Amino acid sequence: MITRTASAPARAAAGLEVRPLGRDDQAVALAMLDRNPVRDVFIASRIIHDGALTSFGPSPLWGAFDDRQELRGLLHVGPNLVPAVDDDAACEALAPAASGLYLARMMVGERTTVELLWSRIGASYPAPREVRTRQYVYAVDPGQLVHDPHARAPGVARLATGGDEERVLRLSAAMYAEEMGENPLARDPDGYRRRVRMLTSRGWTYVYEVAGELWFKMDVGCASDRSAQIQGVYVPPELRGRGVGTVAMAACCALAFDRHPNLSLYVNDFNTPAVAMYERIGFRREPYDFQTIMLP
């Protein structure tokens, strides 16, 4: 196995200096990520909420700097490989930082960037177990959301609480198994429970409750000061096809706007029911797609 640790700056073939970022780079990194807040919300969230540049240990973020010391691109290196670049030169320069990192479980980001990065590093990894080739990216601002707070609805949207943990855990695991093809409670039950508990404690899990039953859940998986990315959208199979998702998600998004100025998400291009639902409640497609490469 090839492992990587923080090292001295290296001059990449494209003439860019590539090095791990530290706490002194936080302001310049966030400024770059703010240029595309929907696309790059994951890395911004890792900095703001998870202390990625202030925690002890090797930095998970690598940067490519030009000869004027302007940051041209970022790469999150870890279980999730996530690029944030605006040009091919920065992507190519950052590729060696991720090559052979077998701890990675997936690569996700703007489709053209992921394709280029994988073409450079894919030979050093096992074959992917699945590639989600095209995933549409959607975003909505408060004024675009289609939600009538006065319409008669069977339930109420609210933040999940600690008392919801077991029910939210079951819904979250069912969603993950359906979406990713593996049961997270079999692979890492304690870690998955901690993840569910963390999202709830941050006020990032929303539920729609009807007569004491949870008919819907969604999470804010990551967030910056500019946008929040919705993940974990789930309606139990027995409730689908009845308009539950549309009503519940619109209500939960309206509640989420109390905390976040913009909401975004990405969805597989073949998931036509979900695409239709998101568009019905006002989400608008961004001018680029994502791609996810899932590793063994």
C-alpha positions in Angstrom: 0.0 0.0 0.0 1.2 3.5 -0.8 0.5 6.1 2.0 1.0 9.8 1.9 1.9 12.3 4.6 2.6 16.0 4.7 5.8 16.9 3.0 7.8 19.8 1.6 6.3 21.7 -1.3 6.9 20.1 -4.7 7.0 21.8 -8.1 4.6 20.0 -10.4 5.1 19.4 -14.0 2.6 22.2 -14.9 4.8 24.7 -13.0 2.5 24.8 -10.0 3.7 24.3 -6.4 1.7 21.5 -4.7 1.8 21.2 -0.9 -0.5 20.2 2.0 -2.4 23.2 3.4 -2.1 24.3 7.0 -4.0 26.6 9.3 -2.3 29.7 7.8 -3.9 28.8 4.5 -7.5 28.7 5.8 -8.6 32.2 4.6 -7.2 31.8 1.1 -8.7 28.3 0.8 -12.2 29.6 1.9 -11.9 32.5 -0.5 -11.3 30.2 -3.4 -14.1 27.9 -2.4 -16.5 30.8 -2.2 -16.1 31.4 -5.9 -18.2 28.2 -6.5 -20.1 27.7 -3.2 -22.5 25.0 -4.4 -19.9 22.9 -6.2 -17.3 23.1 -3.4 -19.4 23.0 -0.3 -18.0 19.7 0.9 -14.4 21.0 1.3 -15.6 24.3 2.8 -17.6 22.4 5.3 -14.6 20.2 6.2 -12.7 23.5 7.0 -15.5 25.3 8.8 -17.2 22.6 10.8 -14.6 19.8 11.1 -11.5 21.8 11.6 -9.7 20.2 8.7 -6.9 22.8 8.7 -6.7 23.3 12.5 -6.8 19.7 13.8 -3.7 17.8 14.8 -2.3 15.3 12.3 -1.6 15.4 8.5 -3.7 17.8 6.5 -6.4 16.3 4.4 -6.2 19.2 2.0 -3.6 19.8 -0.7 -3.3 23.0 -2.7 -1.8 23.9 -6.1 -0.2 27.4 -6.1 1.0 29.4 -9.1 4.2 31.4 -9.1 2.3 34.4 -7.6 1.3 32.1 -4.7 -2.4 32.3 -5.8 -4.3 29.1 -5.0 -5.4 27.5 -8.3 -7.0 24.3 -6.9 -7.7 22.1 -3.9 -7.9 18.4 -3.3 -9.4 16.6 -0.3 -7.4 13.4 0.3 -8.9 10.7 2.5 -11.9 8.3 2.5 -13.5 10.9 0.1 -11.3 12.2 -2.7 -12.8 15.5 -3.7 -11.3 18.0 -6.1 -12.1 21.7 -6.3 -10.3 23.1 -9.4 -11.1 25.4 -12.2 -8.5 24.3 -14.8 -6.9 21.1 -16.0 -3.4 22.2 -15.0 -4.3 22.4 -11.4 -6.0 19.0 -11.6 -3.0 17.4 -13.2 -0.7 18.9 -10.7 -2.7 17.7 -7.7 -3.1 14.1 -9.0 0.1 12.6 -7.4 -1.2 13.7 -3.9 -4.0 11.1 -4.3 -2.3 8.4 -6.3 -2.5 5.0 -4.6 -4.3 6.1 -1.5 -6.2 2.9 -0.9 -8.0 4.2 2.1 -10.2 6.1 -0.3 -13.8 4.8 -0.6 -15.0 7.1 -3.3 -14.1 10.1 -5.5 -16.8 12.7 -6.1 -16.9 16.1 -7.7 -17.4 17.9 -11.0 -17.7 15.2 -13.7 -15.0 16.5 -16.1 -12.5 17.0 -13.2 -13.2 13.5 -11.8 -12.8 12.0 -15.2 -9.4 13.7 -15.7 -8.2 13.0 -12.2 -9.2 9.3 -12.4 -7.4 9.0 -15.8 -4.2 10.0 -14.0 -4.5 7.9 -10.8 -6.9 5.1 -11.5 -4.2 2.6 -12.4 -3.0 2.8 -8.8 -6.4 1.8 -7.3 -8.5 -1.4 -7.4 -11.2 -1.4 -10.1 -14.2 0.6 -9.0 -17.2 -1.3 -7.8 -19.5 1.2 -9.5 -19.3 4.5 -11.3 -22.2 7.0 -11.2 -21.3 8.6 -14.5 -23.6 11.6 -14.5 -25.2 13.2 -11.5 -27.2 16.4 -11.9 -26.5 19.2 -9.5 -29.4 21.3 -8.3 -29.7 24.4 -6.0 -32.5 26.5 -4.7 -32.7 29.9 -2.9 -35.5 30.8 -0.5 -37.4 32.8 -3.1 -37.4 29.9 -5.6 -38.8 27.3 -3.3 -42.3 26.2 -4.2 -44.0 25.7 -0.8 -47.3 26.9 0.5 -47.1 27.0 4.3 -50.9 27.5 4.5 -51.8 24.4 2.5 -53.4 21.6 4.3 -50.8 18.9 4.9 -51.0 15.7 7.0 -47.9 16.3 9.1 -45.3 18.7 10.3 -41.6 19.3 9.4 -39.2 19.6 12.3 -35.6 19.1 13.3 -34.8 15.6 14.5 -34.0 15.3 18.2 -32.0 12.8 20.2 -35.2 11.0 21.0 -35.6 10.2 17.3 -32.2 8.5 17.1 -33.4 4.9 16.6 -36.0 5.8 14.0 -33.7 8.1 12.1 -31.0 5.5 12.2 -33.3 2.9 10.6 -34.4 5.3 7.9 -30.8 6.5 7.2 -29.5 2.9 7.0 -32.3 1.9 4.6 -31.6 4.9 2.4 -27.9 4.2 2.3 -28.4 0.5 1.5 -30.8 1.4 -1.3 -28.6 4.1 -2.7 -25.1 2.6 -2.2 -25.8 -1.1 -2.3 -24.4 -2.0 1.2 -25.7 -2.0 4.7 -23.8 0.6 6.8 -25.0 -1.1 10.0 -23.2 -4.3 8.9 -20.0 -2.6 7.8 -19.5 -0.1 10.6 -22.5 0.1 13.0 -20.8 2.2 15.7 -19.4 4.7 13.1 -22.7 5.0 11.3 -24.5 5.6 14.5 -22.0 8.3 15.4 -22.6 10.0 12.0 -26.4 10.0 12.5 -25.9 11.4 16.1 -23.5 14.1 14.9 -25.9 15.3 12.1 -28.7 15.5 14.6 -26.7 17.3 17.2 -25.7 19.9 14.6 -29.3 20.5 13.7 -28.7 19.0 10.2 -31.3 16.3 10.2 -34.9 17.1 9.2 -38.0 14.9 9.5 -41.6 15.0 8.5 -43.8 13.5 11.1 -47.4 12.3 10.6 -49.4 11.0 13.6 -46.2 10.0 15.4 -44.6 8.3 12.4 -41.7 9.6 10.4 -42.7 9.7 6.8 -39.6 11.5 5.5 -36.1 12.4 6.4 -33.3 14.5 4.9 -29.9 15.6 6.1 -27.6 18.5 5.5 -24.5 16.5 4.8 -22.2 19.5 4.6 -22.5 23.2 4.8 -20.6 26.5 4.4 -21.7 30.1 5.0 -23.0 30.2 1.4 -24.7 26.9 0.8 -25.8 23.6 2.4 -25.8 20.3 0.6 -28.8 18.0 1.1 -28.2 14.3 1.4 -30.0 11.3 2.7 -33.4 12.1 1.2 -35.7 9.2 2.0 -39.3 8.2 1.9 -40.1 4.6 3.0 -41.1 2.5 0.0 -44.7 1.9 1.2 -45.4 5.6 1.2 -44.0 6.4 -2.3 -46.2 7.4 -5.2 -48.6 9.4 -3.0 -46.9 12.9 -3.1 -45.4 12.5 0.3 -41.9 13.3 -0.8 -42.9 16.6 -2.5 -44.9 18.0 0.4 -42.4 16.8 3.1 -39.3 17.9 1.3 -40.7 21.4 0.5 -41.7 21.8 4.2 -38.3 20.6 5.4 -36.4 22.8 3.0 -38.5 25.8 4.1 -37.4 25.0 7.7 -33.8 24.6 6.6 -33.7 28.1 5.2 -33.9 29.4 8.8 -30.3 28.3 9.0 -28.9 28.2 5.5 -29.1 30.8 2.7 -29.0 28.2 -0.2 -29.7 24.5 -0.5 -28.2 22.2 -3.0 -28.0 18.5 -3.9 -26.9 16.1 -6.6 -28.9 13.2 -8.0 -28.3 10.3 -10.4 -29.4 11.1 -13.9 -31.4 7.9 -14.0 -33.4 8.7 -10.9 -36.2 10.4 -12.8 -38.8 10.4 -10.0 -36.4 12.3 -7.7 -35.4 14.7 -10.4 -39.1 15.5 -11.1 -39.7 16.0 -7.4 -36.8 18.4 -6.9 -37.8 20.4 -10.0 -41.5 20.6 -8.7 -40.4 22.3 -5.5 -38.2 24.8 -7.3 -34.7 23.3 -7.5 -32.8 24.5 -10.6 -30.1 22.6 -12.3 -26.5 23.9 -12.2 -24.5 24.2 -15.5 -22.3 21.2 -14.7 -22.7 17.6 -13.5 -21.1 15.5 -10.8 -19.6 12.1 -11.0 -19.0 9.5 -8.3 -16.5 6.7 -8.5 -17.2 4.1 -5.7 -14.2 2.0 -4.7 -14.2 -1.5 -3.0 
